[in-house]
Amino acid sequence: MVERSHKSCQDEHKMSVATEAREMVAAIAGPRGWQDTRESWLSKAARRLGFSFPRTRSIFYERARVISAEEWIALNETMAALTQRSGARHGELDALTAMARAADAASLNRTGPLGVDRHDAGKKGLQPKR
């Protein structure tokens, strides 16, 4: 059986907190566009978090020795807000997808396979496939 000292457990926990904070900063910054430099991308995260750019950069590169409770709370609250907005957007997207499918189904019921309106098919000499 291998015993660990209390200090080694603390170091592992610090590493996981630093890594988790880095991932949160990246998620808060959002997707990096082709026109974004790393600095502008991190600046976006800093503005959203209310942190200074150097502090955000040190958290992202895992150079921060300590992440204060206030910073940790700000990271978690910002992530929760982004997650909530994302969930609302997914709900809107699902509703729009359902509306589009319903419109497509209604369109297919009105038109034949060739896209010819069934009511106009007799007038033009075209018969829809049955």
N, C-alpha and C positions, 0 to 999 in steps of 0.2 A: 504494500500500500504506500502510495506516495503522499507525503504531507506537504502542503504549501504553507508558506509563511503568510501572514496577514498582509504584508507589504506587496507581495507578488499578486495577490488577489485585487488589491487596490489598483495596481498598475494596469491589469487587464481591464478593470472597469473603466478606468480613465481612457484607455484606448477605445473601448466600445462607445463611450459617450462622445469622444472626439470624432469618431467615424460617423456616428449618427448625426451629430451636429453638421458635419461636412455635407452629408446627404440631404439634410434639411435645407441648408443654404443653397445647394444646387437646385432642389425642387422649387424653392421660393424664387430663385432667379428665373426659372422657367426655361423653356427650350432656347438653345443658343442658335440664333440665326446666322446666316453666312456673313452678314455685315457686322456682327458683334465681335468685338475683341474680348479677350478674357476679362480685361479690366472693366469694360462697359457692362458686361454681363454680371460681374460681381457688384458693380455700382448699383445695378437694378435691385439686386438682393439687399444691399445696404440701405437703399431708400425705403424699400418695403418693410424692412425690419426696424428702421430707425437707428441703425448702428453707423459708426463711421466706416469709411472704406477700408482703412488699415485694419480695423478690428474684424470686419467681415472677411477680409483676405486672410488674416491669421487663423480664423476659425476654419475657413475653407481648406487651407493648406495644412491644417492640424498643427499649427505652431503655437496656438494659444495654450498657455500652461493651465489656466483655470477658465472655466466657463461659469460665470456667476449665475445665481438663481434667477435674477431678472432677465438675463440673456436667454437662459434655457426656457423660461416661461414665454418670452417673446417669440422664440423659435417655434415652440409648440402651439401657441395661439395663432400665429401666422399660418402654420401648416394646417391647423384645424379650419381656419377661414377659407384657405385655398381648397381644401378637401370638400367643404360644404358647397362652395361655388361650383366646383367641378361636378358634384353630385346633382346640383340643380341643372347644370348645363346638359348632363347626360339625360336627365328626365325630359328636358326640352327636346333634345335630339331624338329620343325614343318617340315622343309625341309627334314630331315632324315626320319621322320615318313611317309611323302608322298612318298618318294622313296621306303621305305620298303613295303608300301601298293601296290605300282605299281608293285614291284617285286613279291609280293604274288599273285596279280591278274594275272600277266603273267605266273607264275608257275601253277596256277589253270587252266588257259586256255590250257596249254601244257599237263598237267597230268589229269588223271581222279580222282574221289573222293578217290580212294584207294592210290593215290600217284604214280600210275603206268603210265609211259609215254605212251600216246595214240599211238605213232608210234611203240613202242615196244610191245604193247599189243597183236597184231596179231601173232607176232613171238613166244611169250611165251604161247600162247593159252589162254590168258586172254582177256576178252572183257570189256571195260569200261562201267559203267552204263550209261544209257541214260534216 
